[in-house]
Amino acid sequence: NLFNQSYTAVMENALVDVFGSIGIEFEGRAYAMGGTPAAPEIALCNEAIFGTDPDVLSWDFAMLDGRIWDRKGMYSNRGAGLNPNRPAIFDMFIDKFVERRVEEIQKIEERGLTGLYMNPDVFEEMKNGIPDTFGLNSEQINALPRFVRHFKCQDALEKGDPTCDDMKYDNKEVCPDRKGMASWHPGWKLMALWGNTIALFLSETLLDAIAEIGPDSDRASLLRHLETEEKIDYQKFSKSDLPDLEGSFLTQIGDELLNETDVSIFFRSPSICHTARLPAETRYLGILTESDKVGVDGYDKGIPKNVAEFLKGGDDSLISMPLVYDPAERQSCEFELNRDYKDFFYASNKMSWSSLTIPNKAEAQIYGKDADRYKYHGLLVMCIKSCDWGRCPSGDMQLESIQKGQVQFEVNGIPVTNVTKFLDCGVLRGEQGHSWKPNADGQYTLKAKVLGDGAGLSYIRISSLILL
């Protein structure tokens, strides 16, 4: 689909004027990331990616996490409970057979947070109301409204004869080789259905709020009342039990780390995330790069991969680990197609030592402004750029490479002796354990030196470095 056909873009287009009519600026951030689980990286990088000001955070990770409830539990608790704006969590697609996901939303409410989900029975009713194209002649099909034409064939949405397969993607003549037009991805009509459904729900919610406020209400008193209620709810969250850990991925990260740390850190403690991922507010606002290059079109893109591969350093030199993008991921088209790019921080065996520092001054000011630096527990979580379909090119260093000693790390001059796997990420460990002390400025400088596994180019691509 084109970017403006995403359900977030459809929703925003439908609601901008509705909310604008009463002076509210409505913004929909289409920050989806393909092939990405909800945790741990995205959950721990919530503020850096989605910002500190969202009112609603959607959960739409069903492709990888559809039946993995514990990742959703971490994402929802950190998103709704730790983001300073305390947004509602909205589960886009509840499969009626996955009851555990419904339970997770209900538990969010019980903990004092706001959880919403799209009722699968209601969606089934909407599906049943869409006219079936099968058995209709071309004249009858063309007489259908555009948004339901070629939508359902033989009771299946966007697939089947006579036309639903062929008409799943719109504007095929526009950049016909664009990525993502796969059988398992939703087409533009499903995107429009979801986007307009959300828009209708939010419009009704807005009307209900206006009716509740009324023309003669004491708005200042009402605001104080609502703020008090929110404060009570948040206190309930902070005192509530953690999500059920039985069978959770957190029980698989090793007894040593679990014995050293309180598992609540992963659900309730603040984090600062130094992430190269896109889309992300930290990059669009110039926070990551401490740059005046800002905006979804003007942000600092870093350097291309083919340039980074030629960077060199002397035996004892230390260079800043560059922010790198892969030009092959960027599609060339006259229309915007996507903003989902898995950029990374890069170090290779040509560079000797290179470094990253977390938090930088901008990150400390934006994400740490409500707490002093000693609030953090000194855990450093490093997430490596994943390889498509698990097929990594020769020389690409993953977490196993670190464990084999093919990449050396130091934190504030102290050697990293191992890394404890945390799903797709790893928690750095030294002789002192997993907790690291900050320097005098409250920062942690990670130095990396790639040794590699042979005579050719070896490199590591760090997606995010996270302080807990």
MOCORGI-V791024 format. One record per residue. N is the residue number from 1. RES is the residue in one letter. PSI is psi in whole degrees, -180 to 180 (999 if undefined). OMEGA is omega in whole degrees, 0 to 359 (999 if undefined). D_LAST is the distance of its C-alpha to the last C-alpha in Angstrom with 2 decimals. Layout:
# MOCORGI-V791024
N & RES & PSI & OMEGA & D_LAST
N & RES & PSI & OMEGA & D_LAST
This chain:
# MOCORGI-V791024
1 & N & 156 & 171 & 37.06
2 & L & 158 & 183 & 37.02
3 & F & -38 & 182 & 33.95
4 & N & 0 & 175 & 36.02
5 & Q & -1 & 176 & 36.80
6 & S & 152 & 184 & 33.27
7 & Y & -28 & 177 & 33.10
8 & T & -42 & 179 & 30.69
9 & A & -40 & 177 & 33.25
10 & V & -46 & 179 & 36.08
11 & M & -49 & 182 & 34.43
12 & E & -44 & 181 & 33.76
13 & N & -35 & 181 & 37.32
14 & A & -25 & 190 & 38.72
15 & L & -15 & 184 & 36.83
16 & V & -48 & 182 & 36.78
17 & D & -32 & 179 & 40.30
18 & V & -53 & 180 & 39.96
19 & F & -34 & 180 & 37.11
20 & G & -25 & 181 & 38.59
21 & S & -21 & 177 & 41.82
22 & I & 19 & 173 & 40.31
23 & G & 16 & 178 & 38.27
24 & I & 126 & 177 & 34.86
25 & E & 119 & 181 & 33.28
26 & F & 132 & 178 & 32.00
27 & E & 129 & 173 & 29.58
28 & G & 122 & 182 & 28.62
29 & R & 109 & 179 & 25.83
30 & A & 86 & 187 & 26.62
31 & Y & 31 & 179 & 23.23
32 & A & 149 & 179 & 23.95
33 & M & 117 & 183 & 22.91
34 & G & 145 & 176 & 25.37
35 & G & 36 & 186 & 24.61
36 & T & 129 & 175 & 20.94
37 & P & 164 & 183 & 19.37
38 & A & -21 & 183 & 17.39
39 & A & 156 & 4 & 14.39
40 & P & -25 & 190 & 12.00
41 & E & -51 & 184 & 11.93
42 & I & -40 & 179 & 13.67
43 & A & -42 & 182 & 11.99
44 & L & -19 & 181 & 8.44
45 & C & 24 & 187 & 10.48
46 & N & -53 & 184 & 12.65
47 & E & -39 & 181 & 13.16
48 & A & -35 & 182 & 13.55
49 & I & -54 & 189 & 16.07
50 & F & -13 & 179 & 17.90
51 & G & 173 & 180 & 17.63
52 & T & 8 & 187 & 17.13
53 & D & 14 & 181 & 20.70
54 & P & 147 & 175 & 21.62
55 & D & -27 & 178 & 23.88
56 & V & 134 & 173 & 23.82
57 & L & 127 & 178 & 21.48
58 & S & 150 & 172 & 23.41
59 & W & 114 & 181 & 22.55
60 & D & 66 & 182 & 24.75
61 & F & 29 & 189 & 23.46
62 & A & -27 & 182 & 26.54
63 & M & -39 & 180 & 27.58
64 & L & -30 & 189 & 24.80
65 & D & 15 & 187 & 23.46
66 & G & -39 & 181 & 26.71
67 & R & 13 & 180 & 26.96
68 & I & 87 & 189 & 23.39
69 & W & -29 & 188 & 22.50
70 & D & -31 & 175 & 19.15
71 & R & -40 & 177 & 17.43
72 & K & -37 & 179 & 18.99
73 & G & -43 & 179 & 17.76
74 & M & -45 & 180 & 14.03
75 & Y & -46 & 184 & 15.00
76 & S & -43 & 180 & 17.21
77 & N & -44 & 181 & 15.14
78 & R & -38 & 181 & 12.23
79 & G & -52 & 183 & 14.95
80 & A & -29 & 187 & 17.44
81 & G & -29 & 185 & 15.45
82 & L & -23 & 175 & 12.58
83 & N & 131 & 186 & 14.39
84 & P & -21 & 180 & 16.30
85 & N & -4 & 177 & 19.56
86 & R & 61 & 183 & 19.19
87 & P & 161 & 170 & 21.01
88 & A & 149 & 174 & 23.10
89 & I & 126 & 183 & 22.24
90 & F & 116 & 177 & 25.34
91 & D & 113 & 186 & 26.05
92 & M & -47 & 192 & 28.57
93 & F & 94 & 176 & 30.36
94 & I & 113 & 173 & 30.78
95 & D & 131 & 185 & 33.06
96 & K & -14 & 179 & 35.45
97 & F & -7 & 182 & 35.09
98 & V & 78 & 186 & 31.32
99 & E & -28 & 184 & 31.37
100 & R & -33 & 178 & 27.89
101 & R & -37 & 175 & 26.43
102 & V & -41 & 179 & 28.68
103 & E & -39 & 180 & 27.52
104 & E & -41 & 177 & 23.85
105 & I & -42 & 179 & 25.00
106 & Q & -38 & 179 & 27.10
107 & K & -33 & 176 & 24.32
108 & I & -44 & 178 & 22.26
109 & E & -42 & 180 & 25.35
110 & E & -28 & 180 & 25.72
111 & R & 1 & 177 & 22.27
112 & G & 7 & 179 & 23.41
113 & L & 177 & 182 & 22.09
114 & T & 122 & 179 & 24.39
115 & G & 137 & 180 & 25.06
116 & L & 154 & 173 & 27.91
117 & Y & 155 & 179 & 29.43
118 & M & 117 & 183 & 32.51
119 & N & 122 & 182 & 35.12
120 & P & -29 & 178 & 36.46
121 & D & -38 & 178 & 39.91
122 & V & -41 & 178 & 40.15
123 & F & -36 & 179 & 39.14
124 & E & -37 & 177 & 41.87
125 & E & -42 & 178 & 44.34
126 & M & -43 & 179 & 43.49
127 & K & -43 & 181 & 43.93
128 & N & -26 & 180 & 47.28
129 & G & -9 & 180 & 48.43
130 & I & 127 & 181 & 48.14
131 & P & 140 & 181 & 51.58
132 & D & 129 & 181 & 52.03
133 & T & -24 & 183 & 53.38
134 & F & 130 & 179 & 54.97
135 & G & -8 & 179 & 58.74
136 & L & 149 & 174 & 59.00
137 & N & 172 & 186 & 61.08
138 & S & -35 & 180 & 59.86
139 & E & -42 & 179 & 61.50
140 & Q & -39 & 179 & 59.79
141 & I & -46 & 182 & 56.39
142 & N & -19 & 179 & 56.77
143 & A & -14 & 180 & 57.75
144 & L & 150 & 174 & 54.33
145 & P & 149 & 187 & 51.77
146 & R & -38 & 187 & 49.54
147 & F & -11 & 176 & 46.30
148 & V & -3 & 178 & 47.89
149 & R & 132 & 181 & 50.25
150 & H & 28 & 184 & 49.49
151 & F & -47 & 182 & 46.50
152 & K & 128 & 177 & 47.65
153 & C & 123 & 181 & 49.93
154 & Q & 44 & 176 & 51.15
155 & D & 14 & 177 & 48.58
156 & A & 139 & 181 & 45.61
157 & L & 130 & 174 & 43.54
158 & E & 28 & 173 & 43.57
159 & K & 156 & 179 & 45.36
160 & G & 169 & 180 & 48.87
161 & D & 152 & 9 & 52.39
162 & P & -20 & 191 & 54.08
163 & T & -9 & 190 & 51.64
164 & C & -36 & 177 & 48.07
165 & D & -49 & 185 & 46.83
166 & D & -28 & 186 & 48.39
167 & M & 16 & 182 & 47.34
168 & K & -42 & 181 & 43.68
169 & Y & 135 & 183 & 42.48
170 & D & 158 & 175 & 44.06
171 & N & 46 & 181 & 45.27
172 & K & -20 & 178 & 45.44
173 & E & -17 & 177 & 47.61
174 & V & 114 & 180 & 44.68
175 & C & 67 & 187 & 42.86
176 & P & -19 & 180 & 44.17
177 & D & 15 & 183 & 41.95
178 & R & 150 & 184 & 38.67
179 & K & 159 & 170 & 35.91
180 & G & -4 & 180 & 34.84
181 & M & 67 & 184 & 38.29
182 & A & 161 & 182 & 37.80
183 & S & -28 & 184 & 39.41
184 & W & -5 & 177 & 36.15
185 & H & 147 & 177 & 34.82
186 & P & 147 & 176 & 36.10
187 & G & -173 & 188 & 38.84
188 & W & -29 & 182 & 39.48
189 & K & -38 & 174 & 41.33
190 & L & -41 & 177 & 38.55
191 & M & -43 & 180 & 36.15
192 & A & -39 & 178 & 38.72
193 & L & -48 & 181 & 39.13
194 & W & -46 & 183 & 35.44
195 & G & -44 & 181 & 35.03
196 & N & -31 & 176 & 38.16
197 & T & -45 & 178 & 37.38
198 & I & -40 & 181 & 34.08
199 & A & -40 & 178 & 36.01
200 & L & -43 & 179 & 38.67
201 & F & -47 & 181 & 36.20
202 & L & -33 & 176 & 34.52
203 & S & -45 & 178 & 38.02
204 & E & -39 & 178 & 39.19
205 & T & -41 & 178 & 36.14
206 & L & -45 & 179 & 36.91
207 & L & -40 & 177 & 40.56
208 & D & -41 & 180 & 39.71
209 & A & -42 & 179 & 37.60
210 & I & -41 & 180 & 40.47
211 & A & -37 & 180 & 42.95
212 & E & -39 & 178 & 40.94
213 & I & -48 & 178 & 40.64
214 & G & 161 & 183 & 44.35
215 & P & -21 & 187 & 46.42
216 & D & 12 & 184 & 47.21
217 & S & 157 & 174 & 43.92
218 & D & 94 & 189 & 42.39
219 & R & -33 & 179 & 39.31
220 & A & -43 & 179 & 37.75
221 & S & -40 & 179 & 38.09
222 & L & -41 & 179 & 36.77
223 & L & -44 & 179 & 33.65
224 & R & -40 & 179 & 33.05
225 & H & -45 & 181 & 33.63
226 & L & -39 & 178 & 31.16
227 & E & -38 & 177 & 28.45
228 & T & -44 & 177 & 29.14
229 & E & -43 & 180 & 28.95
230 & E & -40 & 179 & 25.60
231 & K & -41 & 178 & 24.27
232 & I & -43 & 179 & 25.74
233 & D & -41 & 182 & 24.26
234 & Y & -37 & 176 & 20.74
235 & Q & -36 & 177 & 21.33
236 & K & -42 & 179 & 22.56
237 & F & -46 & 185 & 19.38
238 & S & -23 & 181 & 17.19
239 & K & -3 & 185 & 19.68
240 & S & 162 & 178 & 20.30
241 & D & 154 & 175 & 19.89
242 & L & 160 & 173 & 17.23
243 & P & 153 & 179 & 18.68
244 & D & 124 & 183 & 21.03
245 & L & -2 & 181 & 19.42
246 & E & 121 & 182 & 22.85
247 & G & 2 & 182 & 23.11
248 & S & 154 & 177 & 19.55
249 & F & -22 & 180 & 17.88
250 & L & -22 & 178 & 15.21
251 & T & -4 & 183 & 18.19
252 & Q & 7 & 185 & 18.84
253 & I & 2 & 174 & 15.87
254 & G & 138 & 182 & 17.65
255 & D & -34 & 183 & 18.57
256 & E & -48 & 180 & 17.15
257 & L & -42 & 180 & 13.46
258 & L & -33 & 178 & 14.36
259 & N & -30 & 181 & 16.33
260 & E & -30 & 189 & 13.76
261 & T & 160 & 173 & 11.04
262 & D & 124 & 185 & 11.67
263 & V & -20 & 179 & 11.63
264 & S & -21 & 179 & 11.15
265 & I & -39 & 184 & 7.36
266 & F & -15 & 180 & 7.86
267 & F & -32 & 193 & 10.39
268 & R & -9 & 183 & 10.03
269 & S & 145 & 181 & 6.82
270 & P & 158 & 179 & 6.29
271 & S & 156 & 169 & 4.64
272 & I & 129 & 186 & 6.86
273 & C & 123 & 177 & 8.80
274 & H & 90 & 190 & 11.62
275 & T & 142 & 176 & 13.97
276 & A & -9 & 186 & 17.65
277 & R & 152 & 171 & 18.50
278 & L & 147 & 358 & 21.29
279 & P & 150 & 179 & 21.95
280 & A & 134 & 179 & 19.11
281 & E & -35 & 182 & 19.44
282 & T & -27 & 177 & 17.38
283 & R & -41 & 180 & 20.21
284 & Y & -29 & 180 & 23.08
285 & L & 1 & 179 & 22.34
286 & G & 16 & 182 & 22.01
287 & I & -48 & 180 & 18.51
288 & L & -47 & 187 & 17.26
289 & T & -5 & 184 & 20.55
290 & E & 52 & 188 & 21.32
291 & S & 158 & 174 & 24.67
292 & D & 6 & 172 & 27.46
293 & K & 108 & 188 & 27.88
294 & V & 170 & 177 & 26.74
295 & G & 161 & 182 & 27.71
296 & V & -18 & 177 & 27.87
297 & D & -23 & 187 & 30.80
298 & G & 5 & 183 & 30.15
299 & Y & 160 & 178 & 26.52
300 & D & 113 & 184 & 26.00
301 & K & -9 & 184 & 26.46
302 & G & -152 & 181 & 25.89
303 & I & 152 & 180 & 28.46
304 & P & 154 & 183 & 30.14
305 & K & -41 & 183 & 29.51
306 & N & -23 & 175 & 33.06
307 & V & -42 & 181 & 32.60
308 & A & -34 & 183 & 29.33
309 & E & -16 & 180 & 31.15
310 & F & 1 & 178 & 33.56
311 & L & 138 & 180 & 31.19
312 & K & 160 & 175 & 31.98
313 & G & 155 & 178 & 31.06
314 & G & 175 & 184 & 32.94
315 & D & -38 & 184 & 32.26
316 & D & 7 & 184 & 30.42
317 & S & 155 & 177 & 29.27
318 & L & 120 & 178 & 25.74
319 & I & 158 & 177 & 25.25
320 & S & 134 & 180 & 22.46
321 & M & 119 & 187 & 21.22
322 & P & 150 & 171 & 23.09
323 & L & 125 & 191 & 22.10
324 & V & 144 & 173 & 24.57
325 & Y & 155 & 179 & 26.24
326 & D & 111 & 181 & 28.80
327 & P & -25 & 180 & 32.04
328 & A & -22 & 179 & 33.10
329 & E & -22 & 181 & 30.50
330 & R & 126 & 179 & 32.04
331 & Q & 140 & 179 & 35.16
332 & S & 117 & 182 & 38.16
333 & C & 150 & 180 & 39.79
334 & E & -20 & 177 & 41.55
335 & F & 149 & 179 & 39.43
336 & E & 132 & 182 & 35.65
337 & L & -46 & 181 & 34.51
338 & N & 167 & 177 & 30.71
339 & R & 12 & 186 & 27.55
340 & D & 102 & 180 & 25.45
341 & Y & 129 & 181 & 24.73
342 & K & 71 & 178 & 22.28
343 & D & 173 & 188 & 22.06
344 & F & 163 & 169 & 20.14
345 & F & 138 & 195 & 19.52
346 & Y & 136 & 172 & 22.31
347 & A & 143 & 181 & 23.34
348 & S & 170 & 179 & 26.61
349 & N & -1 & 174 & 28.92
350 & K & -13 & 194 & 31.02
351 & M & -4 & 188 & 28.49
352 & S & -131 & 183 & 27.86
353 & W & 139 & 173 & 24.54
354 & S & 163 & 189 & 22.36
355 & S & 154 & 170 & 19.06
356 & L & 145 & 177 & 16.08
357 & T & 132 & 178 & 14.25
358 & I & 134 & 351 & 10.94
359 & P & 150 & 169 & 11.11
360 & N & 177 & 186 & 14.86
361 & K & -39 & 180 & 16.90
362 & A & -41 & 178 & 17.26
363 & E & -42 & 179 & 13.60
364 & A & -38 & 182 & 13.06
365 & Q & -42 & 185 & 16.19
366 & I & -48 & 188 & 15.68
367 & Y & -17 & 180 & 12.11
368 & G & 16 & 188 & 11.54
369 & K & -21 & 182 & 15.18
370 & D & 5 & 182 & 15.02
371 & A & 146 & 177 & 12.84
372 & D & 168 & 188 & 13.02
373 & R & -21 & 182 & 10.56
374 & Y & -2 & 177 & 10.62
375 & K & -24 & 182 & 8.93
376 & Y & 154 & 187 & 5.47
377 & H & 0 & 176 & 5.63
378 & G & 15 & 174 & 5.98
379 & L & 133 & 178 & 5.03
380 & L & 117 & 180 & 6.41
381 & V & 125 & 180 & 7.69
382 & M & 126 & 179 & 11.09
383 & C & 131 & 183 & 13.42
384 & I & 143 & 176 & 17.09
385 & K & 126 & 181 & 19.79
386 & S & 157 & 178 & 21.77
387 & C & 140 & 180 & 25.53
388 & D & 126 & 179 & 27.94
389 & W & 23 & 177 & 29.25
390 & G & 9 & 181 & 27.58
391 & R & 100 & 183 & 30.15
392 & C & 139 & 178 & 28.61
393 & P & 162 & 179 & 31.01
394 & S & 135 & 178 & 32.15
395 & G & -8 & 181 & 29.91
396 & D & 118 & 183 & 26.67
397 & M & 123 & 177 & 23.98
398 & Q & -173 & 182 & 21.66
399 & L & -37 & 179 & 19.22
400 & E & -32 & 179 & 22.41
401 & S & -36 & 178 & 23.61
402 & I & -44 & 180 & 20.72
403 & Q & -27 & 178 & 21.55
404 & K & -3 & 180 & 25.14
405 & G & 15 & 181 & 24.52
406 & Q & -10 & 173 & 25.63
407 & V & 131 & 178 & 22.69
408 & Q & 141 & 178 & 21.61
409 & F & 152 & 169 & 18.30
410 & E & 147 & 174 & 17.48
411 & V & 116 & 184 & 14.48
412 & N & 41 & 176 & 16.12
413 & G & -4 & 181 & 19.27
414 & I & 129 & 184 & 18.20
415 & P & 141 & 169 & 19.05
416 & V & 124 & 184 & 16.85
417 & T & -20 & 180 & 19.07
418 & N & 175 & 176 & 17.81
419 & V & 130 & 179 & 15.34
420 & T & 118 & 184 & 14.76
421 & K & 137 & 181 & 15.58
422 & F & 76 & 191 & 13.52
423 & L & -119 & 183 & 16.33
424 & D & -2 & 182 & 16.59
425 & C & 180 & 178 & 13.42
426 & G & 145 & 177 & 12.61
427 & V & 123 & 184 & 10.15
428 & L & 139 & 182 & 11.59
429 & R & 140 & 173 & 13.63
430 & G & -175 & 179 & 15.89
431 & E & -27 & 182 & 18.77
432 & Q & -6 & 183 & 16.70
433 & G & -155 & 184 & 14.51
434 & H & -9 & 182 & 10.99
435 & S & 133 & 182 & 9.45
436 & W & 148 & 178 & 10.28
437 & K & 140 & 178 & 11.79
438 & P & 165 & 173 & 11.88
439 & N & -173 & 185 & 15.41
440 & A & -22 & 180 & 17.70
441 & D & 9 & 180 & 16.52
442 & G & 22 & 184 & 12.85
443 & Q & 163 & 178 & 12.26
444 & Y & 119 & 178 & 11.55
445 & T & 118 & 178 & 14.56
446 & L & 120 & 175 & 14.72
447 & K & 139 & 182 & 18.40
448 & A & 141 & 174 & 19.99
449 & K & 119 & 182 & 23.54
450 & V & 123 & 176 & 25.08
451 & L & -38 & 175 & 27.97
452 & G & -176 & 182 & 28.83
453 & D & 17 & 180 & 31.14
454 & G & -163 & 185 & 34.48
455 & A & -19 & 183 & 36.53
456 & G & -170 & 179 & 35.42
457 & L & 128 & 173 & 32.47
458 & S & 144 & 185 & 29.09
459 & Y & 161 & 173 & 25.85
460 & I & 140 & 181 & 22.23
461 & R & 106 & 181 & 20.84
462 & I & 122 & 180 & 17.10
463 & S & -46 & 181 & 16.31
464 & S & 146 & 169 & 12.65
465 & L & 124 & 191 & 10.08
466 & I & 132 & 176 & 6.50
467 & L & 126 & 176 & 3.80
468 & L & 999 & 999 & 0.00
